[in-house]
Amino acid sequence: PYGARAAGLFVCNDECQWKAPFYFIQGADPQFGLMKAWAIGDCDNGGDEWEEEIKLTEQAVQAINQLNPKPKFFVLCGDLIHGMPGKTWRKDQEQDLKNVLKNIDQDIPLVFVSGNHDIGNVPTPETIDDYCKHWGDDYFSFWVGGVFFLVLNSQLYFDSSKCSELKQAQDEWLNAQLAVAEKRKCKHVIVFQHIPLFLQNPDEDHDYFNLEKSVRHELMEKFHKAGIKAVFSGHYHRNAGGSYKDLEMVVSSAIGCQLGEDTHGLRVVIVTAEKIVHRYCSLNDLSSQGIEKELMDLIKQN
């Protein structure tokens, strides 16, 4: 279920070929421990309880398991847990999340994306190595149904001051992957990363929730030239997004703690030959109603 750079989630054989529309589920920020920390106003030291997040993630898993047809995969876009590297309750949060995710249908692969709480705001080779031991590689690619997916470690673009060689390695790998995408002429290329390039406007000011302007514009232009259609992220704990040329930036709210007016939820993403259509669904709606007919009709198209 875990991503690997060497082999990829799906090897490039039949999965390189377009067959028919399909869908996947994107979630972000289960972040076990944040709800209590946010409630008491102590995000650094208050995350020592996470029963609410366990229940919400269990609800997410149950909602996904009952979907028919099954999604091609379930991607979690970072901040799997709240405890930063070195926190005493971090191991318990990781184990409790794994225990919940073990219940996902075995036919639905899991894709993990590293967030700042998973590897630290200023990651080091040690924190990244620890993440990889628990969740798989911090960046990798895979194919599904003729669509090429790239998973990036966005923290390397936020602050790589303590791991510059690892950032350089990701940059070189990304350039090679984008060359593959261009050569293969795949139906779509889609990126997953934790931190959004931007929240609403490509030229907005830099803050905690987006990437620094020069880094952002370099990536946006690189993605645009490579034909990438969409970047899906989390981190903001609210729904947001915008466009740069023909690149869509999709920011999804959290399974866990909400920092705005959105509900705990997941994003349903439909991939057709012509377009990528997505809808954020509350956990309650997805559990009780499944995927709405309008989206299901897109999946059934040949």
SULFEN-V266224 format. One record per pair of residues at least 4 apart in sequence whose C-alpha atoms are under 6 Angstrom apart, sorted by sequence separation. I is the first residue (numbers start at 1). J is the second residue. D is the distance in whole Angstrom. If there is no record, write none. Layout:
I	J	D
I	J	D
This chain:
4	8	5
12	16	5
34	38	6
37	41	6
42	46	5
83	87	6
114	118	6
116	120	5
119	123	5
125	129	6
131	135	6
132	136	4
143	147	6
156	160	5
160	164	5
170	174	6
198	202	6
212	216	6
219	223	6
220	224	6
224	228	6
243	247	6
283	287	6
285	289	5
286	290	4
37	42	5
38	43	6
116	121	5
132	137	5
143	148	5
211	216	6
223	228	5
243	248	4
271	276	5
3	9	5
37	43	5
206	212	5
243	249	6
270	276	6
83	90	5
142	149	5
242	249	5
270	277	5
119	127	5
141	149	6
241	249	5
269	277	6
270	278	6
37	46	4
119	128	6
141	150	4
241	250	5
255	264	5
269	278	4
37	47	5
141	151	6
241	251	5
254	264	6
255	265	5
268	278	5
36	47	6
140	151	5
156	167	5
240	251	5
268	279	5
139	151	5
198	210	5
239	251	5
267	279	6
34	47	6
139	152	5
197	210	6
239	252	5
267	280	4
33	47	4
139	153	6
196	210	5
197	211	5
239	253	5
266	280	6
267	281	6
138	153	6
195	210	6
238	253	4
266	281	6
33	49	6
237	253	4
265	281	5
33	50	5
230	247	5
234	251	5
237	254	5
265	282	4
32	50	5
229	247	5
230	248	5
231	249	5
232	250	5
233	251	5
234	252	5
264	282	6
265	283	5
197	216	6
230	249	6
231	250	6
263	282	6
264	283	6
32	53	6
237	258	5
237	259	5
238	260	6
114	138	6
209	236	6
84	117	5
73	108	5
75	110	6
78	113	5
82	117	6
73	109	5
74	110	5
75	111	4
76	112	5
77	113	5
78	114	5
79	115	5
84	120	6
73	110	6
75	112	6
78	115	4
122	159	6
196	233	5
79	117	5
124	162	5
125	163	6
190	228	6
79	118	6
114	153	6
124	163	5
147	186	6
154	193	6
189	228	5
192	231	6
194	233	5
65	105	6
146	186	6
147	187	6
149	189	6
151	191	6
190	230	5
191	231	5
192	232	5
193	233	5
194	234	5
195	235	6
146	187	6
147	188	5
148	189	5
149	190	5
150	191	5
151	192	5
152	193	5
154	195	6
190	231	6
192	233	6
194	235	6
199	240	6
200	241	5
147	189	6
149	191	6
199	241	5
200	242	5
61	104	6
24	71	5
23	71	5
24	72	5
26	74	6
28	76	5
31	79	5
34	82	6
178	226	6
24	73	5
25	74	5
26	75	5
27	76	5
28	77	5
29	78	6
31	80	5
32	81	5
33	82	5
28	78	6
29	79	5
30	80	5
31	81	4
32	82	5
29	80	6
31	82	5
115	194	5
1	109	5
1	110	5
78	194	5
77	194	5
16	143	6
18	145	5
15	143	6
17	145	6
18	146	4
15	144	5
17	146	4
15	145	5
16	146	4
15	146	6
10	142	5
3	136	5
4	137	5
8	141	6
9	142	5
10	143	6
2	136	5
3	137	6
8	142	5
5	140	5
77	233	6
77	234	6
53	256	6
28	234	5
35	257	5
63	287	5
29	254	5
30	255	5
28	254	5
29	255	6
30	256	4
27	266	5
26	266	6
26	267	5
25	267	6
25	268	5
24	269	5
23	269	5
23	270	4
22	270	6
23	271	6
22	271	5
21	271	6
21	272	4
22	299	6
21	299	5
20	302	6
